[in-house]
């Protein structure tokens, strides 16, 4: 239960209220009395803010705090107790009923058999709210994960592939397609640095012209070697030895030449002397026909070797090849040059040996110091074949250039996709996202099932006719007749009707009665037991006759008396007296003699506003507890002030209102005419000066017509004289009546 409203600040007429230390705490039943505009409705709005767990729209900066029986403190807008608060006030009526359209929000009543369904409905709603909260968090997580992956894909597609490889229109969608190809075996698509550079070179290359295959026609080194070997092995038969020619090839050539020049001459062309016949015979024997044949054959072979040495291998420039082939071509070309150099060395060696053979015509020589001829020819042929193979590869690429370039591009794309797959753990992240989506799908399916279950239960419980029937029962109890009825419309709203016609011109009293009956129906709707609720009722009496006041009291006691805690606010003294009698019945007739903190069930308070317009909550004055009329209370306050000699300074603030209300009540009792107090003043105050003083006092100070007047405090002597004049008027009217009033007030025991 709520034990106290510890503070109220900046909430309308409650500027800075603090629960007085000497004020008894709230009990199970609480009666709060106060005149109109004293602050009761504002106080009920404080309770309603706690009911709704939100601040009032007109007092967003207000502060308030309540304390419960366990000492727990709850600030405004944060009250979340296990006990539900229900507040009836003008705000509740405005929010739920429209008297202009004669309609109201439907009330759903739950029977005992529906309570379990309602609890199930509440549980499903909690589950759905929790699930939706989880869905929201999971959707946010999944969305972030997907956004991160999309961002990585976009960056890779742009910065790793599109821009570096100059592939227009390449985007993350195309990268995703590549990733599908490499995901199962990414490492097999990753190229080494050398492979990547090679593919990149092919991709970036431009088309080259086709090259002719090289057909090389070189003299056969094998044949030349064989001829040389045979010539070197030939030895001329010697008929005449000329020792002087031994080792002198130049002289031998000179004599051989001279011999041919002197074949038809008898004299020496050099010295002019006669040539001896014997000398010519010697030379003829030495330079035989066999010798001449050998020299001739050697000369012919030397010419062939010179021709072979003059032969060259013409090759294309490296720039004619694709860059990746150029390096291999260069190696093949070097090999050819190496082999041709070896060929020249080989032929030069043969030439030297043949030239030496000229001086050794009479000896058989070995062809020595040369490489194996077969290996030389084989290696040169292989080198030439390698060049032609590169030419064919070059030409093949030229003929299928676009296909090769596309293939290189594809290898580069797959490589980059595989690197992305490996480094960013793309497949794993996709699986995580897929798992999230699957979980979200499961959760959404579960949420749909919960929504379907909630709708089914709501349909099963949606019986506004129950609420309408209950509301009509209460209205019949209120008015004692059934002309005002609540009917259920096709859209399941409540229609207020009078004799079957929408009732749009209800009196203020009828509106209050319908609103309060509607409130009772809401309290009893079955969502929670009445005995588990804290109920606050703010003035359920408005423009109702005495019979309806009794009916309202009876409804409060019978329908709301079982609440865990009940607060009743009222300005109507008849209704107050009925509730006070209820208090007296529960606490015992001598309850006024007991200290208020010893009362078993009840607590009683007054809500009042001072002349500065600030409201507060205080203990209900003992006079209001003692007597059944406000009239006695007003007289006791004036009589106490008169007896005290005006020493109670605080009473000066409210004294003008007290005087006016008492004189209006006294004039109404003694002069039962329809005239107002001013018209009755002449009969109540015989002295004209006194009459004018009293009238000006109660008319001036009890009406706050300006800021200056509201801040003015009546003079003590003026207050004393006015109060004495009023009491004197009562005594003059009927002294015995006056003495009875004094006796009744004076004999009253003051409660603690």
Secondary structure, DSSP 8 states (H G I E B T S, - for coil): -EEEEEEEEEETTEEEEE--TTS----SEEEEE--TTSSHHHHHHHHHHHHHTS--TT-TT-EEEEEETTS-EEETT----SSEEEEESHHHHHHHEETTTTEE-------GGGHHHHHHHHHHHHHHHHHHHHHHHHHHHHHHHHHHHHHHHHHHIIIIIIHHHT-TT--HHHHHHHHHHHGGGGGGG---HHHHHHHHHHHH----------------HHHHHHHHHHHHH-----SS--GGGTT-HHHHHHHHHHHHHTTT-SB-TTT--B--HHHHHHHHHHS-HHHHHHHHHHHHHHHHHHHHHH-------GGGS-HHHHHHHHHHHHHHHHHHHHHHHHHHHHHHHHHHHGGGTTS-----S---HHHHHHHHHHHHHHHHHHHHHHHHHHHTHHHHHHHHHHHHHHHHHHHHHHHHTHHHHHHHHHHHHHHHHHHHHHHHHHHHHHHHHHHHH--HHHHHHHHHHHHHHHHSS-SEEEEE-TTS-EEEEETTEE--S--HHHHHHHHHHHHHHHHTSSSS-GGGEEEEEE---SS--HHHHHHHHHHHHHHHTTSSEEEEEE--HHHHHHHHHHHHHHH-TTGGGS-GGG-SSEEEEEEEE-TTS-EEEEE--HHHHH-SSHHHHHHHHHHHHHHHTS--HHHHHHHHHHHHHHHHHHHHHHS-SS--HHHHHHHH--SHHHHHHHHHHHHHHSS--SHHHHT----HHHHHHHHHHHHHHHHHH-HHHHHHHHHHHHT-----
